[in-house]
């Protein structure tokens, strides 16, 4: 049985939560490998809605080991709040079914404050972050001044580490016109939260290696989407980590040989939250209809998502950079009833025709989509569990997407309900 990596192939919000939950019932271990509580997954299990940000989706399933890898940045207070909320919904969370990497970086209040300061600049320049401190925490990690989970166990050495981190932050805050952070007060807060976090900490790489040697099936769960990748996305309007499948190896300590099949979660149209280029964005009644029918509001922020036609050129690029083997096409039912559908098959940049997303921010903002039109369908795809239940034009739409992006649809999701899935190919048996 293969290990499976689940990543988003667009700008996030592709419906990974439902697909990961569906797959997690067939997996033994579910591991988060990047991002933080800026990403949200909504699960609907037996009519109960669970909203997760840091916790792996498998935590709502009994008998599974959930793992938060070293590639994740963790706000310990947000994590405890989320664990409390999910426990109140009847979910059991203990050190037996949740392991947090002891070398994961912590998000501290100073990170969230810096995030907000930058997003509220007087000159109006912003990236469109969630202001959760994700970027500043990753900055500290790369600069080697971060506080990690294992540091919470070192009561004697923690004050020096906090002081070292604040040596940078307080100088920066002073330059931005904000008061310094008190090192003693921050250290005290960390020591107070430590007993709630440390029982879950451990060597994630070792636990995953043991699972692999015991022939356990591992599901690697990514956050955001390929076009928000710090390297391969629409820079600078990206997240602060690598969101493509390769990060599953580095973000857990498993190594690339453990990554057997990569499933790209792909929405049947395109959405984006926040700032940045969006060639196929619709500002008309169709765009509004997609947003309303698709309930396009962010799980974490509640912000309304921008909506547009399916961009096959962008997804094909994500397929290549992410090593995606097949896609799970989601929210097909949102397109029901539209008389005409459009697919972006390339871009125009001045008098040039492009078959890829250009690298420069100015060119990304300037490209115009080249569309191919297809007939829509009047019948319903909602709740379909076999291709025989799909209208003929819906099948043609799926087949055309497969041709344009270069990989097959392994799964098709036809509603938010967990079991409303058409399985074309089981990723665990690939």
Secondary structure, 3 states (H helix, E strand, C coil): CCCEEEEECCCCCCCHHHHHHHHHCCCCEEEECCECCCCCEEEEECCEEEEECCCCHHHHCCCCEEEECCCEEEEHHHHHHHHHHHHHCCCCCCCCCEEEECCCEEECHHHHHHHHHHHCCCCCCCCCCCCCCHHHHHHHHHCCCCCEHHHHHCHHHHHHHHHHHHHHHHHHHHHCCCCCCCHHHHHHHHHHHHHHHHHHEECHHHHHHHHHHCCCCEEEECCCCHHHCCCCCCCCCCCCCCCCCCHHHHCCCCCHHHCCEEEEEEECCEEECCCCCCCCECCCHHHHHHHHHCCCECCCCCCECEEECEEHHHHHHHHHHHCCCEEEEECHHHHCCCCEEEEEEEEEECCEEECCCCCCHHHHHHCEEEEEEEECCCCCCCCCCCHHHCCHHHHHHHHHHHHHHCCEEEEEECCCCCCCEEECCCHHHC
